Amino acid sequence: MNGYMSAREASYKWGVSESRVHKLCQQGLVADVKRFGRSWLIPEDVEKLADTRIKSGKYIKTQSDPTDTEICPKEEQTAREYGYIKQR
């Protein structure tokens, strides 16, 4: 179709896998994308999106203090038996 490219063509143009292009389309991150049967029609003038996935393996922690975590008494007892938690 004129003015559109397939997910395969977009993957070559953007340097990512075809499945990644499908995911971007499914998540609505590609502007003006259209579904045509089982295929995606992507406008040819759309630029590659910035990759916002975490690549470092370091995730943002929700708790600032690791000692604030609560564990149930049974888990605590088991952890003490195996030596994961030192006796006080």
N, CA, C and O atoms as a CHARMM CRD file, in Angstrom:
* protein
*
  352
    1    1 MET  N      0.84500  -1.17900   0.00000 PROA 1      0.00000
    2    1 MET  CA     0.00000   0.00000   0.00000 PROA 1      0.00000
    3    1 MET  C      0.88800   1.23900   0.00000 PROA 1      0.00000
    4    1 MET  O      1.96000   1.26400   0.60500 PROA 1      0.00000
    5    2 ASN  N      0.42100   2.23200  -0.67600 PROA 2      0.00000
    6    2 ASN  CA     1.18300   3.46300  -0.80600 PROA 2      0.00000
    7    2 ASN  C      1.22900   4.24000   0.50800 PROA 2      0.00000
    8    2 ASN  O      0.19900   4.45600   1.14700 PROA 2      0.00000
    9    3 GLY  N      2.42000   4.65500   0.90200 PROA 3      0.00000
   10    3 GLY  CA     2.57200   5.45300   2.10600 PROA 3      0.00000
   11    3 GLY  C      2.70200   4.64100   3.38400 PROA 3      0.00000
   12    3 GLY  O      2.90700   5.21000   4.45700 PROA 3      0.00000
   13    4 TYR  N      2.58600   3.33600   3.29000 PROA 4      0.00000
   14    4 TYR  CA     2.67500   2.46400   4.46000 PROA 4      0.00000
   15    4 TYR  C      3.74300   1.40100   4.24300 PROA 4      0.00000
   16    4 TYR  O      4.09000   1.06500   3.11100 PROA 4      0.00000
   17    5 MET  N      4.25400   0.87900   5.35100 PROA 5      0.00000
   18    5 MET  CA     5.20300  -0.23700   5.29000 PROA 5      0.00000
   19    5 MET  C      4.72500  -1.32300   6.24600 PROA 5      0.00000
   20    5 MET  O      3.93900  -1.06900   7.15900 PROA 5      0.00000
   21    6 SER  N      5.21400  -2.53100   6.01600 PROA 6      0.00000
   22    6 SER  CA     4.84900  -3.65800   6.87400 PROA 6      0.00000
   23    6 SER  C      5.72700  -3.65900   8.12100 PROA 6      0.00000
   24    6 SER  O      6.68500  -2.89400   8.22500 PROA 6      0.00000
   25    7 ALA  N      5.38400  -4.52400   9.05600 PROA 7      0.00000
   26    7 ALA  CA     6.18400  -4.65500  10.27500 PROA 7      0.00000
   27    7 ALA  C      7.59000  -5.15300   9.93800 PROA 7      0.00000
   28    7 ALA  O      8.55900  -4.75100  10.58200 PROA 7      0.00000
   29    8 ARG  N      7.70500  -6.01600   8.94100 PROA 8      0.00000
   30    8 ARG  CA     9.02000  -6.52300   8.52800 PROA 8      0.00000
   31    8 ARG  C      9.88500  -5.38800   7.96900 PROA 8      0.00000
   32    8 ARG  O     11.06500  -5.27500   8.30000 PROA 8      0.00000
   33    9 GLU  N      9.28900  -4.55800   7.12500 PROA 9      0.00000
   34    9 GLU  CA    10.03200  -3.42500   6.56400 PROA 9      0.00000
   35    9 GLU  C     10.44800  -2.44700   7.66300 PROA 9      0.00000
   36    9 GLU  O     11.55800  -1.91600   7.64200 PROA 9      0.00000
   37   10 ALA  N      9.55100  -2.21600   8.62100 PROA 10     0.00000
   38   10 ALA  CA     9.87200  -1.32700   9.73900 PROA 10     0.00000
   39   10 ALA  C     10.99500  -1.90800  10.58700 PROA 10     0.00000
   40   10 ALA  O     11.83900  -1.16500  11.08700 PROA 10     0.00000
   41   11 SER  N     11.01600  -3.22400  10.75200 PROA 11     0.00000
   42   11 SER  CA    12.07100  -3.85000  11.55800 PROA 11     0.00000
   43   11 SER  C     13.43700  -3.66100  10.90800 PROA 11     0.00000
   44   11 SER  O     14.42600  -3.43000  11.60400 PROA 11     0.00000
   45   12 TYR  N     13.50200  -3.75700   9.57600 PROA 12     0.00000
   46   12 TYR  CA    14.76700  -3.50600   8.87000 PROA 12     0.00000
   47   12 TYR  C     15.16900  -2.04000   8.97700 PROA 12     0.00000
   48   12 TYR  O     16.33700  -1.71800   9.19600 PROA 12     0.00000
   49   13 LYS  N     14.19300  -1.16400   8.82300 PROA 13     0.00000
   50   13 LYS  CA    14.45900   0.28000   8.86000 PROA 13     0.00000
   51   13 LYS  C     14.92200   0.72900  10.24500 PROA 13     0.00000
   52   13 LYS  O     15.82700   1.55600  10.35600 PROA 13     0.00000
   53   14 TRP  N     14.30400   0.18800  11.30700 PROA 14     0.00000
   54   14 TRP  CA    14.59500   0.61700  12.67100 PROA 14     0.00000
   55   14 TRP  C     15.68300  -0.20300  13.34500 PROA 14     0.00000
   56   14 TRP  O     16.18700   0.19000  14.39700 PROA 14     0.00000
   57   15 GLY  N     16.05300  -1.33200  12.76000 PROA 15     0.00000
   58   15 GLY  CA    17.09500  -2.16700  13.34800 PROA 15     0.00000
   59   15 GLY  C     16.65700  -2.94500  14.57000 PROA 15     0.00000
   60   15 GLY  O     17.46000  -3.19900  15.46800 PROA 15     0.00000
   61   16 VAL  N     15.38900  -3.32500  14.61100 PROA 16     0.00000
   62   16 VAL  CA    14.85800  -4.13800  15.71100 PROA 16     0.00000
   63   16 VAL  C     14.19100  -5.36800  15.11100 PROA 16     0.00000
   64   16 VAL  O     14.04200  -5.47500  13.89300 PROA 16     0.00000
   65   17 SER  N     13.79200  -6.29000  15.97200 PROA 17     0.00000
   66   17 SER  CA    13.14600  -7.50000  15.46000 PROA 17     0.00000
   67   17 SER  C     11.70500  -7.21100  15.03900 PROA 17     0.00000
   68   17 SER  O     11.09000  -6.23400  15.46700 PROA 17     0.00000
   69   18 GLU  N     11.20300  -8.07700  14.20500 PROA 18     0.00000
   70   18 GLU  CA     9.82200  -7.92800  13.74200 PROA 18     0.00000
   71   18 GLU  C      8.84100  -8.06900  14.89700 PROA 18     0.00000
   72   18 GLU  O      7.82000  -7.38300  14.94000 PROA 18     0.00000
   73   19 SER  N      9.15500  -8.96300  15.83500 PROA 19     0.00000
   74   19 SER  CA     8.26900  -9.14000  16.98800 PROA 19     0.00000
   75   19 SER  C      8.24800  -7.89000  17.86700 PROA 19     0.00000
   76   19 SER  O      7.22100  -7.57000  18.46500 PROA 19     0.00000
   77   20 ARG  N      9.37500  -7.18400  17.94700 PROA 20     0.00000
   78   20 ARG  CA     9.42000  -5.93000  18.71400 PROA 20     0.00000
   79   20 ARG  C      8.53000  -4.87800  18.06100 PROA 20     0.00000
   80   20 ARG  O      7.85600  -4.12000  18.75800 PROA 20     0.00000
   81   21 VAL  N      8.52100  -4.82600  16.73800 PROA 21     0.00000
   82   21 VAL  CA     7.65500  -3.88700  16.02100 PROA 21     0.00000
   83   21 VAL  C      6.19900  -4.22500  16.30300 PROA 21     0.00000
   84   21 VAL  O      5.38600  -3.32500  16.51300 PROA 21     0.00000
   85   22 HSD  N      5.85800  -5.52000  16.31000 PROA 22     0.00000
   86   22 HSD  CA     4.49100  -5.94000  16.62300 PROA 22     0.00000
   87   22 HSD  C      4.10100  -5.48900  18.02500 PROA 22     0.00000
   88   22 HSD  O      2.99700  -4.98500  18.23100 PROA 22     0.00000
   89   23 LYS  N      5.00100  -5.66700  18.99100 PROA 23     0.00000
   90   23 LYS  CA     4.71900  -5.25800  20.37000 PROA 23     0.00000
   91   23 LYS  C      4.48300  -3.75100  20.45300 PROA 23     0.00000
   92   23 LYS  O      3.55600  -3.30000  21.12500 PROA 23     0.00000
   93   24 LEU  N      5.32100  -2.97800  19.77300 PROA 24     0.00000
   94   24 LEU  CA     5.16200  -1.52100  19.78300 PROA 24     0.00000
   95   24 LEU  C      3.80900  -1.11700  19.20600 PROA 24     0.00000
   96   24 LEU  O      3.15000  -0.21100  19.71500 PROA 24     0.00000
   97   25 CYS  N      3.40400  -1.80000  18.13900 PROA 25     0.00000
   98   25 CYS  CA     2.10600  -1.51200  17.52900 PROA 25     0.00000
   99   25 CYS  C      0.95900  -1.89800  18.45900 PROA 25     0.00000
  100   25 CYS  O     -0.00600  -1.14600  18.59700 PROA 25     0.00000
  101   26 GLN  N      1.05700  -3.06200  19.09500 PROA 26     0.00000
  102   26 GLN  CA     0.01500  -3.52600  20.00700 PROA 26     0.00000
  103   26 GLN  C     -0.15000  -2.59800  21.19900 PROA 26     0.00000
  104   26 GLN  O     -1.26300  -2.38900  21.68200 PROA 26     0.00000
  105   27 GLN  N      0.96800  -2.03800  21.67500 PROA 27     0.00000
  106   27 GLN  CA     0.92900  -1.15300  22.83800 PROA 27     0.00000
  107   27 GLN  C      0.52600   0.27000  22.47900 PROA 27     0.00000
  108   27 GLN  O      0.40200   1.12100  23.36000 PROA 27     0.00000
  109   28 GLY  N      0.32200   0.53400  21.19700 PROA 28     0.00000
  110   28 GLY  CA    -0.10500   1.85800  20.76700 PROA 28     0.00000
  111   28 GLY  C      1.00400   2.89900  20.77700 PROA 28     0.00000
  112   28 GLY  O      0.73000   4.09500  20.87200 PROA 28     0.00000
  113   29 LEU  N      2.24300   2.45800  20.68100 PROA 29     0.00000
  114   29 LEU  CA     3.37800   3.37500  20.74600 PROA 29     0.00000
  115   29 LEU  C      3.81800   3.88100  19.37500 PROA 29     0.00000
  116   29 LEU  O      4.68700   4.74800  19.28400 PROA 29     0.00000
  117   30 VAL  N      3.22800   3.35000  18.32000 PROA 30     0.00000
  118   30 VAL  CA     3.54200   3.81100  16.96700 PROA 30     0.00000
  119   30 VAL  C      2.36700   4.65800  16.49800 PROA 30     0.00000
  120   30 VAL  O      1.22200   4.20600  16.52100 PROA 30     0.00000
  121   31 ALA  N      2.65000   5.88500  16.07300 PROA 31     0.00000
  122   31 ALA  CA     1.58700   6.81600  15.68700 PROA 31     0.00000
  123   31 ALA  C      0.94900   6.41000  14.36000 PROA 31     0.00000
  124   31 ALA  O      1.63200   5.96600  13.43600 PROA 31     0.00000
  125   32 ASP  N     -0.35400   6.56700  14.28500 PROA 32     0.00000
  126   32 ASP  CA    -1.14200   6.35400  13.05300 PROA 32     0.00000
  127   32 ASP  C     -1.00600   4.95800  12.46800 PROA 32     0.00000
  128   32 ASP  O     -1.11300   4.79000  11.25400 PROA 32     0.00000
  129   33 VAL  N     -0.77700   3.96800  13.29400 PROA 33     0.00000
  130   33 VAL  CA    -0.66200   2.59400  12.81600 PROA 33     0.00000
  131   33 VAL  C     -2.06600   2.02700  12.58800 PROA 33     0.00000
  132   33 VAL  O     -3.00300   2.36400  13.31100 PROA 33     0.00000
  133   34 LYS  N     -2.20100   1.16600  11.58100 PROA 34     0.00000
  134   34 LYS  CA    -3.49500   0.56000  11.27200 PROA 34     0.00000
  135   34 LYS  C     -3.34200  -0.95100  11.20600 PROA 34     0.00000
  136   34 LYS  O     -2.30000  -1.47700  10.81400 PROA 34     0.00000
  137   35 ARG  N     -4.39200  -1.62100  11.59300 PROA 35     0.00000
  138   35 ARG  CA    -4.42600  -3.07600  11.54400 PROA 35     0.00000
  139   35 ARG  C     -5.08500  -3.48900  10.22900 PROA 35     0.00000
  140   35 ARG  O     -6.15900  -2.98900   9.89700 PROA 35     0.00000
  141   36 PHE  N     -4.46000  -4.38800   9.48200 PROA 36     0.00000
  142   36 PHE  CA    -5.00400  -4.87900   8.22100 PROA 36     0.00000
  143   36 PHE  C     -4.97700  -6.39600   8.29200 PROA 36     0.00000
  144   36 PHE  O     -3.97300  -7.02500   7.95700 PROA 36     0.00000
  145   37 GLY  N     -6.08800  -6.98200   8.73100 PROA 37     0.00000
  146   37 GLY  CA    -6.11800  -8.43100   8.94700 PROA 37     0.00000
  147   37 GLY  C     -5.23000  -8.79000  10.11700 PROA 37     0.00000
  148   37 GLY  O     -5.47200  -8.35600  11.24300 PROA 37     0.00000
  149   38 ARG  N     -4.19000  -9.59000   9.85400 PROA 38     0.00000
  150   38 ARG  CA    -3.22800  -9.96200  10.90100 PROA 38     0.00000
  151   38 ARG  C     -1.95600  -9.13600  10.81000 PROA 38     0.00000
  152   38 ARG  O     -1.01700  -9.35500  11.57600 PROA 38     0.00000
  153   39 SER  N     -1.91800  -8.19800   9.88900 PROA 39     0.00000
  154   39 SER  CA    -0.71900  -7.39500   9.65200 PROA 39     0.00000
  155   39 SER  C     -0.91400  -5.98100  10.17900 PROA 39     0.00000
  156   39 SER  O     -2.03600  -5.53200  10.41200 PROA 39     0.00000
  157   40 TRP  N      0.20900  -5.29400  10.36200 PROA 40     0.00000
  158   40 TRP  CA     0.19200  -3.89800  10.76200 PROA 40     0.00000
  159   40 TRP  C      0.63300  -3.04400   9.59100 PROA 40     0.00000
  160   40 TRP  O      1.59100  -3.38300   8.89600 PROA 40     0.00000
  161   41 LEU  N     -0.05700  -1.94500   9.37100 PROA 41     0.00000
  162   41 LEU  CA     0.32600  -0.96700   8.36300 PROA 41     0.00000
  163   41 LEU  C      0.88700   0.24200   9.10600 PROA 41     0.00000
  164   41 LEU  O      0.18300   0.91200   9.86100 PROA 41     0.00000
  165   42 ILE  N      2.15600   0.49900   8.87600 PROA 42     0.00000
  166   42 ILE  CA     2.87100   1.55300   9.59100 PROA 42     0.00000
  167   42 ILE  C      3.22300   2.64100   8.59100 PROA 42     0.00000
  168   42 ILE  O      3.80300   2.34800   7.54600 PROA 42     0.00000
  169   43 PRO  N      2.88500   3.89200   8.89000 PROA 43     0.00000
  170   43 PRO  CA     3.23600   4.97700   7.96800 PROA 43     0.00000
  171   43 PRO  C      4.74500   5.02000   7.72700 PROA 43     0.00000
  172   43 PRO  O      5.53300   4.83300   8.65400 PROA 43     0.00000
  173   44 GLU  N      5.14200   5.26700   6.47500 PROA 44     0.00000
  174   44 GLU  CA     6.56200   5.25900   6.12000 PROA 44     0.00000
  175   44 GLU  C      7.34600   6.39400   6.76600 PROA 44     0.00000
  176   44 GLU  O      8.55800   6.28000   6.94700 PROA 44     0.00000
  177   45 ASP  N      6.67000   7.49100   7.11800 PROA 45     0.00000
  178   45 ASP  CA     7.37700   8.63900   7.68600 PROA 45     0.00000
  179   45 ASP  C      7.53800   8.57900   9.20400 PROA 45     0.00000
  180   45 ASP  O      8.10400   9.49800   9.79600 PROA 45     0.00000
  181   46 VAL  N      7.05000   7.51400   9.84500 PROA 46     0.00000
  182   46 VAL  CA     7.17500   7.37900  11.29600 PROA 46     0.00000
  183   46 VAL  C      8.61800   7.03500  11.64600 PROA 46     0.00000
  184   46 VAL  O      9.21000   6.13000  11.05800 PROA 46     0.00000
  185   47 GLU  N      9.17700   7.76200  12.60500 PROA 47     0.00000
  186   47 GLU  CA    10.54000   7.51100  13.06200 PROA 47     0.00000
  187   47 GLU  C     10.53900   6.44900  14.15300 PROA 47     0.00000
  188   47 GLU  O      9.51700   6.19700  14.79100 PROA 47     0.00000
  189   48 LYS  N     11.68800   5.83700  14.35500 PROA 48     0.00000
  190   48 LYS  CA    11.83900   4.83500  15.40500 PROA 48     0.00000
  191   48 LYS  C     11.67300   5.50400  16.76500 PROA 48     0.00000
  192   48 LYS  O     12.18300   6.60000  16.99700 PROA 48     0.00000
  193   49 LEU  N     10.95800   4.83600  17.65100 PROA 49     0.00000
  194   49 LEU  CA    10.73600   5.36200  18.99000 PROA 49     0.00000
  195   49 LEU  C     11.95000   5.12100  19.86800 PROA 49     0.00000
  196   49 LEU  O     12.72100   4.19000  19.63700 PROA 49     0.00000
  197   50 ALA  N     12.11500   5.96300  20.87100 PROA 50     0.00000
  198   50 ALA  CA    13.18000   5.75600  21.84400 PROA 50     0.00000
  199   50 ALA  C     12.84000   4.52000  22.67500 PROA 50     0.00000
  200   50 ALA  O     11.68500   4.32000  23.05100 PROA 50     0.00000
  201   51 ASP  N     13.82600   3.70900  22.95700 PROA 51     0.00000
  202   51 ASP  CA    13.62200   2.48700  23.72800 PROA 51     0.00000
  203   51 ASP  C     13.59900   2.83600  25.20600 PROA 51     0.00000
  204   51 ASP  O     14.60400   3.28800  25.75500 PROA 51     0.00000
  205   52 THR  N     12.45500   2.62700  25.85400 PROA 52     0.00000
  206   52 THR  CA    12.29100   2.99900  27.25900 PROA 52     0.00000
  207   52 THR  C     12.44500   1.81000  28.20300 PROA 52     0.00000
  208   52 THR  O     12.24200   1.94500  29.41000 PROA 52     0.00000
  209   53 ARG  N     12.80400   0.64700  27.65900 PROA 53     0.00000
  210   53 ARG  CA    12.97400  -0.52100  28.52500 PROA 53     0.00000
  211   53 ARG  C     14.23600  -0.37300  29.36300 PROA 53     0.00000
  212   53 ARG  O     15.19000   0.28500  28.94800 PROA 53     0.00000
  213   54 ILE  N     14.23900  -0.98300  30.53700 PROA 54     0.00000
  214   54 ILE  CA    15.41000  -0.96300  31.41600 PROA 54     0.00000
  215   54 ILE  C     16.39100  -2.00100  30.90900 PROA 54     0.00000
  216   54 ILE  O     16.06000  -3.18300  30.81200 PROA 54     0.00000
  217   55 LYS  N     17.60400  -1.56000  30.58500 PROA 55     0.00000
  218   55 LYS  CA    18.60000  -2.46600  30.02100 PROA 55     0.00000
  219   55 LYS  C     19.71000  -2.80400  30.99800 PROA 55     0.00000
  220   55 LYS  O     20.45800  -3.75500  30.77400 PROA 55     0.00000
  221   56 SER  N     19.83200  -2.04700  32.07100 PROA 56     0.00000
  222   56 SER  CA    20.95000  -2.23000  32.98700 PROA 56     0.00000
  223   56 SER  C     20.73900  -3.39400  33.94500 PROA 56     0.00000
  224   56 SER  O     21.69300  -3.88400  34.54800 PROA 56     0.00000
  225   57 GLY  N     19.50500  -3.83600  34.08600 PROA 57     0.00000
  226   57 GLY  CA    19.20900  -4.88800  35.04300 PROA 57     0.00000
  227   57 GLY  C     18.96300  -4.33700  36.43700 PROA 57     0.00000
  228   57 GLY  O     18.62500  -5.08900  37.35000 PROA 57     0.00000
  229   58 LYS  N     19.12700  -3.03800  36.61000 PROA 58     0.00000
  230   58 LYS  CA    18.87500  -2.40300  37.90400 PROA 58     0.00000
  231   58 LYS  C     17.47200  -1.81000  37.86100 PROA 58     0.00000
  232   58 LYS  O     17.16500  -0.95800  37.02700 PROA 58     0.00000
  233   59 TYR  N     16.64900  -2.26600  38.75400 PROA 59     0.00000
  234   59 TYR  CA    15.27200  -1.81500  38.77200 PROA 59     0.00000
  235   59 TYR  C     15.06800  -0.81800  39.90000 PROA 59     0.00000
  236   59 TYR  O     15.77300  -0.83600  40.90900 PROA 59     0.00000
  237   60 ILE  N     14.10900   0.03200  39.70800 PROA 60     0.00000
  238   60 ILE  CA    13.80600   1.06000  40.70000 PROA 60     0.00000
  239   60 ILE  C     13.13100   0.39400  41.88000 PROA 60     0.00000
  240   60 ILE  O     12.13200  -0.30800  41.72000 PROA 60     0.00000
  241   61 LYS  N     13.67100   0.61300  43.05400 PROA 61     0.00000
  242   61 LYS  CA    13.10000   0.01400  44.25500 PROA 61     0.00000
  243   61 LYS  C     11.96700   0.88900  44.77000 PROA 61     0.00000
  244   61 LYS  O     12.02800   2.11600  44.69100 PROA 61     0.00000
  245   62 THR  N     10.94900   0.25100  45.28900 PROA 62     0.00000
  246   62 THR  CA     9.81200   0.99900  45.80600 PROA 62     0.00000
  247   62 THR  C      9.99700   1.35300  47.26700 PROA 62     0.00000
  248   62 THR  O      9.38200   2.30400  47.74800 PROA 62     0.00000
  249   63 GLN  N     10.83100   0.61200  47.98800 PROA 63     0.00000
  250   63 GLN  CA    11.07000   0.90500  49.39100 PROA 63     0.00000
  251   63 GLN  C     12.46800   1.48200  49.54800 PROA 63     0.00000
  252   63 GLN  O     13.42400   1.00700  48.93400 PROA 63     0.00000
  253   64 SER  N     12.57400   2.50800  50.37400 PROA 64     0.00000
  254   64 SER  CA    13.87200   3.14700  50.55000 PROA 64     0.00000
  255   64 SER  C     14.73000   2.40700  51.57800 PROA 64     0.00000
  256   64 SER  O     15.95800   2.44900  51.50300 PROA 64     0.00000
  257   65 ASP  N     14.09900   1.73600  52.52700 PROA 65     0.00000
  258   65 ASP  CA    14.85000   1.05500  53.58100 PROA 65     0.00000
  259   65 ASP  C     14.58900  -0.44800  53.50700 PROA 65     0.00000
  260   65 ASP  O     13.45100  -0.87400  53.69900 PROA 65     0.00000
  261   66 PRO  N     15.60900  -1.26300  53.23300 PROA 66     0.00000
  262   66 PRO  CA    15.37800  -2.70500  53.10000 PROA 66     0.00000
  263   66 PRO  C     14.98700  -3.37800  54.41000 PROA 66     0.00000
  264   66 PRO  O     14.49000  -4.50400  54.38400 PROA 66     0.00000
  265   67 THR  N     15.19500  -2.72900  55.55700 PROA 67     0.00000
  266   67 THR  CA    14.80700  -3.33100  56.83400 PROA 67     0.00000
  267   67 THR  C     13.31700  -3.17000  57.10200 PROA 67     0.00000
  268   67 THR  O     12.80600  -3.73300  58.07000 PROA 67     0.00000
  269   68 ASP  N     12.61000  -2.41500  56.26600 PROA 68     0.00000
  270   68 ASP  CA    11.18000  -2.20700  56.44900 PROA 68     0.00000
  271   68 ASP  C     10.34500  -3.38900  55.98200 PROA 68     0.00000
  272   68 ASP  O      9.14200  -3.43100  56.24100 PROA 68     0.00000
  273   69 THR  N     10.95500  -4.34400  55.30400 PROA 69     0.00000
  274   69 THR  CA    10.18100  -5.46800  54.78000 PROA 69     0.00000
  275   69 THR  C      9.70200  -6.35500  55.91700 PROA 69     0.00000
  276   69 THR  O     10.41100  -6.58200  56.89800 PROA 69     0.00000
  277   70 GLU  N      8.49800  -6.84100  55.76300 PROA 70     0.00000
  278   70 GLU  CA     7.92400  -7.73000  56.76500 PROA 70     0.00000
  279   70 GLU  C      7.89500  -9.13500  56.20600 PROA 70     0.00000
  280   70 GLU  O      7.60000  -9.33200  55.02700 PROA 70     0.00000
  281   71 ILE  N      8.20100 -10.11500  57.04300 PROA 71     0.00000
  282   71 ILE  CA     8.10500 -11.49800  56.62300 PROA 71     0.00000
  283   71 ILE  C      7.28200 -12.24100  57.66800 PROA 71     0.00000
  284   71 ILE  O      7.31900 -11.91100  58.85300 PROA 71     0.00000
  285   72 CYS  N      6.55900 -13.22100  57.22700 PROA 72     0.00000
  286   72 CYS  CA     5.68100 -13.92600  58.15400 PROA 72     0.00000
  287   72 CYS  C      6.53200 -14.75500  59.12300 PROA 72     0.00000
  288   72 CYS  O      7.65200 -15.13800  58.78700 PROA 72     0.00000
  289   73 PRO  N      6.01500 -15.02900  60.30900 PROA 73     0.00000
  290   73 PRO  CA     6.78700 -15.74200  61.33800 PROA 73     0.00000
  291   73 PRO  C      7.31400 -17.09900  60.87800 PROA 73     0.00000
  292   73 PRO  O      8.43100 -17.47700  61.23000 PROA 73     0.00000
  293   74 LYS  N      6.52800 -17.83300  60.09900 PROA 74     0.00000
  294   74 LYS  CA     6.96800 -19.14800  59.63800 PROA 74     0.00000
  295   74 LYS  C      8.17700 -19.01900  58.70500 PROA 74     0.00000
  296   74 LYS  O      9.13000 -19.79000  58.81400 PROA 74     0.00000
  297   75 GLU  N      8.13600 -18.03900  57.78300 PROA 75     0.00000
  298   75 GLU  CA     9.27100 -17.80900  56.89400 PROA 75     0.00000
  299   75 GLU  C     10.49900 -17.36900  57.67900 PROA 75     0.00000
  300   75 GLU  O     11.62100 -17.77000  57.36700 PROA 75     0.00000
  301   76 GLU  N     10.28200 -16.53900  58.70200 PROA 76     0.00000
  302   76 GLU  CA    11.39300 -16.08000  59.53400 PROA 76     0.00000
  303   76 GLU  C     12.02700 -17.25400  60.27200 PROA 76     0.00000
  304   76 GLU  O     13.25200 -17.34300  60.35600 PROA 76     0.00000
  305   77 GLN  N     11.21000 -18.14800  60.80300 PROA 77     0.00000
  306   77 GLN  CA    11.72100 -19.31300  61.51700 PROA 77     0.00000
  307   77 GLN  C     12.53800 -20.20100  60.57400 PROA 77     0.00000
  308   77 GLN  O     13.61900 -20.66300  60.93800 PROA 77     0.00000
  309   78 THR  N     12.02700 -20.43600  59.37600 PROA 78     0.00000
  310   78 THR  CA    12.73900 -21.24400  58.39900 PROA 78     0.00000
  311   78 THR  C     14.05500 -20.58000  58.01000 PROA 78     0.00000
  312   78 THR  O     15.07700 -21.25500  57.89300 PROA 78     0.00000
  313   79 ALA  N     14.03800 -19.27600  57.80900 PROA 79     0.00000
  314   79 ALA  CA    15.25600 -18.54800  57.44500 PROA 79     0.00000
  315   79 ALA  C     16.28800 -18.61700  58.55500 PROA 79     0.00000
  316   79 ALA  O     17.48300 -18.71900  58.28100 PROA 79     0.00000
  317   80 ARG  N     15.84800 -18.56200  59.80200 PROA 80     0.00000
  318   80 ARG  CA    16.78300 -18.67800  60.93400 PROA 80     0.00000
  319   80 ARG  C     17.37600 -20.09300  61.01400 PROA 80     0.00000
  320   80 ARG  O     18.55700 -20.25600  61.31700 PROA 80     0.00000
  321   81 GLU  N     16.55100 -21.11500  60.74000 PROA 81     0.00000
  322   81 GLU  CA    17.02800 -22.48600  60.78400 PROA 81     0.00000
  323   81 GLU  C     18.11900 -22.73400  59.73300 PROA 81     0.00000
  324   81 GLU  O     19.08300 -23.45500  59.98900 PROA 81     0.00000
  325   82 TYR  N     17.95800 -22.14400  58.57900 PROA 82     0.00000
  326   82 TYR  CA    18.94800 -22.32200  57.52000 PROA 82     0.00000
  327   82 TYR  C     20.11000 -21.33900  57.61100 PROA 82     0.00000
  328   82 TYR  O     21.04300 -21.40000  56.81100 PROA 82     0.00000
  329   83 GLY  N     20.05400 -20.44900  58.56800 PROA 83     0.00000
  330   83 GLY  CA    21.16600 -19.51700  58.77100 PROA 83     0.00000
  331   83 GLY  C     21.12500 -18.28700  57.90700 PROA 83     0.00000
  332   83 GLY  O     22.11400 -17.55700  57.83700 PROA 83     0.00000
  333   84 TYR  N     20.00800 -18.02600  57.24200 PROA 84     0.00000
  334   84 TYR  CA    19.90400 -16.83000  56.43100 PROA 84     0.00000
  335   84 TYR  C     19.75900 -15.57600  57.29800 PROA 84     0.00000
  336   84 TYR  O     20.18100 -14.48800  56.90400 PROA 84     0.00000
  337   85 ILE  N     19.16100 -15.74000  58.47600 PROA 85     0.00000
  338   85 ILE  CA    18.99900 -14.64300  59.42400 PROA 85     0.00000
  339   85 ILE  C     19.73900 -15.06600  60.69200 PROA 85     0.00000
  340   85 ILE  O     19.52000 -16.16000  61.21300 PROA 85     0.00000
  341   86 LYS  N     20.60800 -14.20100  61.17700 PROA 86     0.00000
  342   86 LYS  CA    21.36800 -14.52200  62.38400 PROA 86     0.00000
  343   86 LYS  C     20.49800 -14.32200  63.61500 PROA 86     0.00000
  344   86 LYS  O     19.64200 -13.43900  63.66500 PROA 86     0.00000
  345   87 GLN  N     20.74600 -15.17000  64.60400 PROA 87     0.00000
  346   87 GLN  CA    20.03300 -15.06900  65.87500 PROA 87     0.00000
  347   87 GLN  C     20.43500 -13.78700  66.57900 PROA 87     0.00000
  348   87 GLN  O     21.58500 -13.35700  66.49000 PROA 87     0.00000
  349   88 ARG  N     19.51400 -13.19400  67.25900 PROA 88     0.00000
  350   88 ARG  CA    19.82100 -11.96600  67.99100 PROA 88     0.00000
  351   88 ARG  C     20.31100 -12.27200  69.36000 PROA 88     0.00000
  352   88 ARG  O     20.62000 -11.35700  70.12400 PROA 88     0.00000
